[in-house]
Amino acid sequence: MKGSQDSDLKLRLKRMIIEECEKTHLQPDDIADDVLLFSDLSCLELDSLDALQISVALQNRFGVRITDSKSFRRHVTTINELADYIQPGAR
């Protein structure tokens, strides 16, 4: 199953982002699956420090290592895209 079809995985990703980026005023349901995370359309208001925190959390929680900023920007675009990237067998 693709990660974007795994609602449990997407919920875990949303909770991770909220926790790691200290966006405790938000709930997972506030984050749309297909909205660009690092855009004005997102309710997250993420910055470069948040990107670093997300990258470290992905490695710690999911064993996914994203080593450079180009790769990060390519895979951490939306919740759906990120879920597809980290889901085993989806890469």
Protein Blocks (a to p, Z undefined) as FASTA:
>chain_A
ZZklmmklmmmmmmmmmmmnopakbcfklpcfkbcfbbckbmnlpafklmmmmmmmmmmm
nopacfbfklmmmmmmbfmlmmmmmmghkZZ
